[in-house]
C-alpha cells in the first residue's frame, strides 16, 4: 500500500505573500480538480488534560481573519475548545498529493455572523441542528428521528427556524500554516508560514525536512 508521488516541485519562489492568499490558490486547485468536498478538514482538539480527539468537519468560510466552521458548542469539540482553545486543521487533498496543516487557536464567531450563516443552511439542516444534542448518548435511532419529526411539524418548510442557542461558529486564527506537496522518493516539499510577533507583523517562511 504505497503510492509514488510524481507531482511538480513547490518552491519558496512560488509562494504568495501570506498563507491566506496561498491557501486560496491551492483551494481553487482542489476545487478545479473535481476533488470531493475539498472544504472537508480534520479538526483536532484536546481537553484540559491534553487528551486529543479528531473528526472531519466542513470549512464554511475563510479570509485573512482565519478559517470558520460551525458546530454545537456542547459537542465534544465545542467543550474541548472551551477548556483549551488550541486547535489543528488538516486538509487531506490526497488525489492531488497535497495537504494543508493549520495550527492556531479557536474563537467563537459573533451571534450575528452565526445567524447569517444559519439562514443559508437548507431547512432540513436547520432542523437537524435542533434535533441533535451532538456528542451525547441517544437511546436509539428512532428517538433521534422522532425528535426531528416533531421539529418538522413545528417548523414546516417556509417558516423561519431560530438559531439554537448552543449552536454557532468557531474561527481558527492561525499561528502557522504548512503547505505539503508530495514528491518522488518521499522527498516531499513542506513550506510553512509562521506568524511573527504582533509588533513585527507578517509571516516567516520555513522549509521543513520531509
Secondary structure, 3 states (H helix, E strand, C coil): CCCCCCCCCCCHHHCCCCHHHHHHHHHHHHHHCCCCCCCEEEEEEECCCCCEEEEEEECCEEECCEEEEEEECCCHHHHHHHHCCEEEEEEEEHHHCEEEEEEEEEEECCHHHHHHHHCCCCHHHHHHHHHCCCCCCCCCHHHHHHHHHHHHHHCCCCCCCCCCCCEEEEEEEEEEEEEEECCHHHCCEEEEEEECCCCCCCEEEEECCC
